[in-house]
Each structure stands twice: as C-alpha cells, then as structure tokens.
C-alpha cells in the first residue's frame, strides 16, 4: 500500500519576501486543516519544518506548494 500524499498550494502575487511568506503560511494552514479532516493530527510547526517548493504554471503564475507524505489516519 502506498503512502498518501496531501498537498496545498497558493499563488504568489509578487517577489516580495512578505508576500511569499504569507502564501507559504496560508498553504501550510490549509494543509494542516486538510490533514485534521482526514484524522491526521499534525501541528503547523511540524508541517512548516518540511519546507515548501515553488513552481510556475503555463501562464507564468508563481505558486508555493506544501506537501505531506505520511501515515494514514488511525
């Protein structure tokens, strides 16, 4: 059985460090809420320690991505 991956992404409106940090915080909080809905108890800090990735879509929009690969609920 494969380990499930949960993720959350947010668009980044500018190259400002404050804007990037806010997008990462928002994606991290969304991911924490998703994990809790699936019965996985994990803190914001535990997710934040994993870091984030950045990507660009076909239209050139920059995104931050936060992923959790971990145990299933239970």
N, C-alpha and C positions, 0 to 999 in steps of 0.2 A: 504494500500500500504506500502511495507517495505522500509526502508531507505537503499539506496545503500551504499555499502562498496567499497572503492577503496584502492588498496594497491600496494606497491613496495617492492622489496627485492633485497639484494645484498649479494654475498658470502663474507666471511671473511677469508682472507688468513693466518692470524696469531692471536695470543692472544695479540699483541701489541695494546696499547690504541690508538695510532695514526692510525693504520690500521682499527680498529673498528670504530673510529670516522669518518674516511674518507668514509667507507662503509655506515654509517648512513647518512652522508651528501649527498652522491650520491643517496641513496634511497629516501631521503626527496625531493631532487630536481626533481627526476623522478616523484614522486607522485604529486608535485606541477604542473609540466608540464601537467600531465595527467588530473588533475582537471581543469586546464585552458582550455584544449582542449574540456572538457565537459561543459564549460561555468560556472565553479565554481571559483569565484575569492577568492583566499586564499593565504596568504603570506607564505614564507618559515618559518618564525618565528612562525606563528600560528600552522603549522604542527609540527614543532620541539618541541613545548610546550607539545604535546601529548605524546612524548617519543617514544620508539621503543621496540620491542620484539626480542628475539633471538630464533633460532631453529636449529636443526641438521637434515639433511636428512638421508636416509638409508645408504649412503656411508660414513657418518660421517662428511660431509661438514657442517660447521657452517654458518648460514645465519642471517642477521639482517632484520627485517620486520617493515615497517612503514604503518600504516592504517589510513584511514579517513572514518568515518561514519558520513555522513552529508546530508544536503539538496541537492536535485537535482538542476540542472541548472534552471535558470528562476527566 
